[in-house]
C-alpha cells in the first residue's frame, strides 16, 4: 500500500512543481491510465499510447506497484510544445 501512496505523491509533486513554474496541467484518470487533458488551458489534442488522449501516467493494477510515467521524455516534450 505504501507504493500506491508514493505513486500518488508523484502526481502531486508533478503538478505542484509545474505550478511553481507557472504551468498548469489538467490530469484525468480512467483506470488504469492518467491522461494530460490540458496545459495552461490549452486542450491537448495529441495521442500517446491510447486512442482517447495523451497517456502520461500508468496506474498499475497490482497494489504493490507505484504509479509511473508512461514515458517521461514524451510527457515533457508535450509540455514544452504547449508552453513554448
C-alpha positions as CSV (number, residue, x, y, z in Angstrom):
1,X,0.0,0.0,0.0
2,X,3.0,2.3,0.6
3,X,3.9,2.2,-3.1
4,X,0.4,3.3,-4.1
5,X,0.7,6.3,-1.8
6,X,4.1,7.1,-3.2
7,X,2.7,7.0,-6.7
8,X,0.0,9.5,-5.8
9,X,2.7,11.6,-4.3
10,X,4.4,11.5,-7.7
11,X,1.3,13.1,-9.3
12,X,1.1,15.8,-6.6
13,X,4.7,16.7,-6.9
14,X,4.5,16.7,-10.7
15,X,1.5,19.2,-10.6
16,X,3.0,21.3,-7.8
17,X,6.4,21.7,-9.4
18,X,5.0,22.6,-12.7
19,X,2.7,25.1,-11.0
20,X,5.7,26.8,-9.4
21,X,6.9,27.4,-13.0
22,X,3.5,28.8,-14.0
23,X,2.5,25.7,-15.9
24,X,-1.0,24.4,-15.1
25,X,-1.6,20.8,-16.1
26,X,-5.1,19.2,-16.0
27,X,-5.0,15.5,-15.5
28,X,-7.8,13.0,-16.0
29,X,-7.9,9.4,-14.7
30,X,-9.6,6.5,-16.4
31,X,-8.3,3.5,-14.5
32,X,-5.5,2.4,-15.2
33,X,-4.5,5.4,-17.3
34,X,-3.9,9.0,-16.3
35,X,-4.1,11.5,-19.2
36,X,-2.9,15.1,-19.6
37,X,-6.1,16.8,-20.8
38,X,-4.9,20.5,-20.9
39,X,-1.8,22.5,-20.4
40,X,-2.2,26.2,-19.4
41,X,-5.8,26.0,-20.5
42,X,-5.0,24.7,-24.0
43,X,-6.6,21.3,-24.8
44,X,-4.2,18.6,-25.6
45,X,-5.0,17.1,-29.0
46,X,-2.1,14.6,-29.3
47,X,-2.5,10.9,-28.6
48,X,0.1,8.8,-26.9
49,X,-0.2,5.1,-26.0
50,X,-4.0,5.4,-26.2
51,X,-7.0,6.1,-28.5
52,X,-8.5,8.7,-26.2
53,X,-5.8,11.1,-25.2
54,X,-2.2,11.6,-24.2
55,X,-1.4,9.0,-21.6
56,X,1.1,10.5,-19.1
57,X,1.0,8.0,-16.2
58,X,0.1,4.4,-15.6
59,X,-1.8,3.4,-12.5
60,X,-0.9,-0.3,-12.1
61,X,-3.5,-2.9,-11.3
62,X,-1.4,-4.5,-8.5
63,X,-1.4,-2.9,-5.1
64,X,2.4,-3.3,-4.6
65,X,3.3,-1.3,-7.7
66,X,3.6,2.5,-7.9
67,X,2.1,5.0,-10.3
68,X,4.7,5.6,-13.0
69,X,5.3,7.8,-16.1
70,X,4.4,6.1,-19.4
71,X,7.4,7.9,-21.0
72,X,8.9,10.9,-19.1
73,X,10.6,12.2,-22.2
74,X,7.4,12.3,-24.2
75,X,5.5,14.0,-21.4
76,X,7.9,16.8,-21.1
77,X,8.2,17.2,-24.8
78,X,4.5,17.7,-24.9
79,X,4.6,20.2,-22.1
80,X,7.4,22.2,-23.8
81,X,5.3,22.2,-27.0
82,X,2.3,23.7,-25.3
83,X,4.2,26.2,-23.2
84,X,6.7,27.4,-25.7
